[in-house]
Amino acid sequence: RDVTTEFYELHRKDVLSKYARLRVGRLEGAKSVGTVEPGAISAVPFAEIPAFQGQHSPYYKESHKRLLQAVRAFVQTELEPIAESADLAGDYPDLELRQKLGSSGMLGIQLGPGPWLQALGLLGIEIPGDVAPE
């Protein structure tokens, strides 16, 4: 079984590039790593909250899982491609990125439960994962 995706989830990129000279090679005939769907829940044991991997939890509901997947998908598609270069350059998020964060509901949910979550719906902004405002 190919565990390349799990390996890169657990190892930092800067460490891997620092010790690239120690890499031995690639197995002949090994399949190339497929892409993981943005927001996917990992099947690696203890890589996720057990409730998101199918175990029962009195605390986490399906809405928690949907929220996690929606936020993770947004981060993987919108933020990860630009995060490293922006961080190294010392750049702050530009207006376009801040507008994406706002229109996707990411800025609204950081305030927590309250009447402002109801107001998001009036503005046409959905909470990520189609979670109902409380």
Secondary structure, DSSP 8 states (H G I E B T S, - for coil): ---HHHHHHHS-HHHHHHTGGG-----TT--------TT----STTSS-GGGGT---SS--HHHHHHHHHHHHHIIIIIHHHHHHHHHHT----HHHHHHHHHTTHHHHTT-SSHHHHHHHHTT---GGG----
